[in-house]
Amino acid sequence: MANVATVLKEEIIRLARKELRTETAGLKKASVQYRSEIAALKRRVVTLEKQLSHLAKATTQSVEVKAESDSETKVRFVAKGFKTLRQRLGLTAEVIGALLGVSAQTIYSWEAEKSKPRQQQMVRIVMLRGMGKREVEAILQNPSK
């Protein structure tokens, strides 16, 4: 009887393995497909990172070129000269602050050399340097310009 029991046990094991193979075949195919997709995505990430680094280098180089061209037209700020400009135009700190887009206290800080104007204000200051009283008055009367 031992033979029948071992034969039956071996047949059960064989059938179980066969069933497991059919069940896991789909999982194996899906696993292979996912692995290939992951590898393709990794390759794509690498190429995108290379493109990004090339663009970053190109942008940095163009910024350096712009910075060099800006440094040629860089304007100095002297507090005493700014105060003289304000007095020459006959403007109060509040009015010139409104023209430059800053507060009167900021104007006083610039004149006392406690701070310096930002690049945006420097552009406006340079524009004011080239104007006379009449032009400034026209701007003040017609602020839409």
C-alpha positions in Angstrom: 0.0 0.0 0.0 2.9 2.3 0.5 3.4 2.4 -3.2 -0.1 3.6 -3.9 0.3 6.4 -1.3 3.6 7.6 -2.7 2.4 7.4 -6.3 -0.7 9.4 -5.3 1.4 11.9 -3.4 3.8 12.4 -6.4 0.8 12.9 -8.7 -0.7 15.5 -6.4 2.7 17.3 -6.3 3.0 17.2 -10.1 -0.5 18.6 -10.6 0.1 21.3 -8.0 3.3 22.4 -9.7 1.5 22.4 -13.1 -1.2 24.6 -11.7 1.3 26.9 -10.0 3.2 27.3 -13.3 0.1 28.4 -15.2 -0.9 30.8 -12.4 2.6 32.4 -12.1 3.2 32.6 -15.9 1.0 35.7 -16.1 2.8 37.2 -13.2 6.2 36.5 -14.7 5.2 38.1 -18.0 3.9 41.2 -16.2 7.1 41.3 -14.1 9.3 41.2 -17.3 7.2 43.9 -18.9 7.4 46.1 -15.9 11.1 45.7 -15.6 11.6 46.6 -19.3 9.4 49.7 -18.8 11.4 50.7 -15.7 14.6 50.4 -17.7 13.2 52.5 -20.5 12.1 55.1 -18.1 15.6 55.2 -16.4 17.2 55.7 -19.8 14.8 58.5 -20.6 15.5 60.2 -17.2 19.2 60.0 -18.0 18.8 61.6 -21.4 16.5 64.3 -19.9 19.0 65.1 -17.2 21.8 65.4 -19.8 19.6 67.8 -21.8 18.8 69.8 -18.6 22.5 70.1 -17.8 23.3 71.3 -21.3 20.5 73.9 -21.1 21.7 75.0 -17.7 25.2 75.4 -19.0 23.9 77.4 -22.0 21.7 79.6 -19.8 24.6 80.2 -17.4 26.8 81.2 -20.3 24.2 83.6 -21.7 23.7 85.1 -18.2 27.4 85.6 -18.0 27.5 87.3 -21.4 24.5 89.6 -20.3 26.3 90.3 -17.0 29.4 91.3 -18.8 27.4 93.6 -21.1 25.6 95.1 -18.1 28.9 95.7 -16.3 30.0 97.9 -19.1 27.0 100.2 -18.6 27.1 99.9 -14.8 26.2 103.2 -13.1 27.8 104.3 -9.8 25.6 105.5 -7.0 26.9 108.3 -4.9 24.7 109.5 -2.0 25.9 113.1 -2.2 25.2 113.2 -6.0 21.8 111.8 -5.5 21.0 114.4 -2.9 22.2 117.1 -5.3 20.1 115.6 -8.1 17.0 115.7 -5.8 17.7 119.3 -4.8 18.5 120.4 -8.4 15.1 119.0 -9.5 13.4 120.7 -6.6 11.8 117.5 -5.3 11.0 116.3 -1.8 12.0 112.9 -0.7 8.3 111.8 -0.9 7.9 113.0 -4.5 11.2 111.5 -5.7 10.3 108.3 -3.8 7.0 108.1 -5.6 8.8 108.5 -8.9 11.3 105.8 -8.1 8.7 103.5 -6.5 10.1 103.6 -3.0 9.3 105.3 0.3 10.6 108.7 1.5 12.5 106.8 4.3 14.3 104.8 1.7 15.4 108.0 0.0 16.7 109.3 3.3 18.6 106.1 3.9 20.2 106.3 0.5 21.3 109.9 1.1 22.7 109.0 4.5 24.6 106.1 2.9 22.8 103.5 5.1 21.6 101.6 2.0 21.9 101.6 -1.7 19.3 101.4 -4.4 18.5 98.1 -6.2 19.2 97.7 -9.9 15.5 98.5 -10.8 15.7 101.8 -8.9 19.2 102.6 -10.5 17.6 102.4 -13.9 15.0 105.0 -12.9 17.7 107.2 -11.2 19.7 107.2 -14.4 16.6 108.3 -16.3 16.0 111.1 -13.7 19.6 112.3 -14.2 18.9 113.1 -17.8 15.8 115.1 -17.1 15.2 118.6 -16.2 12.6 120.2 -13.9 10.0 120.7 -16.6 10.2 117.0 -17.7 9.8 115.8 -14.1 6.9 118.2 -13.5 5.2 116.9 -16.7 5.6 113.3 -15.4 4.2 114.2 -12.1 1.2 115.9 -13.6 0.6 113.0 -16.0 1.6 109.9 -14.1 0.2 107.5 -16.7 3.5 107.6 -18.6 
